[in-house]
Amino acid sequence: MKQQDSLAARYRPRTFAEVAGQDMIRAVLSRATAEDCPAPAYLFSGTRGVGKTTIARIFASALNCARAPVPEPCNECPQCLRVIQGAHVDVAEIDGASNNSVEDARALRETTGYAPMEGRYRIFIIDEAHMLSRHAFNALLKTLEEPPPRVVFIFATTEAHKFPITIVSRCQHFVFRHLSEDALHTRLAVVLGKEGLAFEEDAVRLIARRAAGSVRDSMSLLDQVLALGGSSLTAAVTRDVLGMAGQEVFDWLFDAMLRQDCAAAAEICRQVLADGLDTGFFLRELAGRLRSLFLLREGGETVLPSLRLSADEAAFLRDTCRRFSAAHLHAAWQTALDARRGIVYSPDPGASLELLLLNLVMLPRLLPLNRLESDACAPDTAVDSAASPRGRQLSQAGALSEGTTAALLAKDSGDTARAEEFSRREEFAPCIELLGARLERCTELIRISE
Ligand SMILES: [Zn+2]
């Protein structure tokens, strides 16, 4: 039986136009090949699976294409075909991780001196280039100081910060970005269309979300689901294969949060672990849902388009957000975000997950949310009271806080109701401060996610 190519290999883009995302980078490189004026060195940085090597190969094809100068490789001439097969004598792909010895550096330096043999340019694509040794970088630096004609270096790296600044300053540096869920969705739909497979929109949405910005991951996840799912792609099979929690688990959890039902939280945790769900992704989904709930609660319908939800999800969240206070959702979101890293790296992730779910359910008891909200809205008169002579005296005498001083002042004047109000506010001052810090962080997160 013939072994099937992976989808990623079968649908690897061969032209700049076929690449998903990275619009600016594609435009600049395509122009460089069309005008036949490549830079001597490029640095492609960005996380894995966002198209660095793919674009480097397309660039190499276009520069060496028999019809050059061209904005896109023809992918038909012998030059292009040899690059695609990885057999072009002038296009070398070097793995920085396994070629980082002194000898490798010397060999690299010697080979870069030769003119191209068959093609128009000699191109070195160095993957994981940050792994190169100091000797290799020194050898490269000498070459880059006086770049030989018709030689192009392309360094690809996931860790640009590990690159010597002397090398970076001699490269055109392109930062490859994560792909948006929409861009991944479109790409997956195109591939499914070409494969002639029926699919549910929700299934594609799940894979796009799960791939977290990586095209390569989205393709291997699709491969994985299709291996079991057969000739069509459904949301149910996708969740099953990828170990993703269904909507009903979140329904159950939000319900438990409303009822402050600890037994249910423990049961949900047991279920998540028994179903073998991917804990890391479950936490990401949970934090994402709490974020959507909070934004919907505060921003209303106007934020809906930016949340990219399916119709079912939108209906559910719209319904659910009304049942919680904004402060409650905010504290829950923060708690879930803070716990994520701890749980993934915990020696006992199950126990840590259970604690998080219990914390979420117990939140209203851990933080007096209702009172917090009304206190945050109360007019602030404490500061004025503390400014009076008696206030200053009290403050200085016992180094009392402004709130306590105000309470004592009110008590002095016989206004017990006000005194009580001020001491209550004092009691909640740390909570208010905490909430303020959380709101600040929230604003920051929203800004980053935009
Ligand atoms: Zn060609």
Residues whose N, C-alpha, C, O or C-beta is under 5 A from the ligand:
A	BS01	ZN	C65 A66 R67 P73 C74 N75 E76 C77 C80
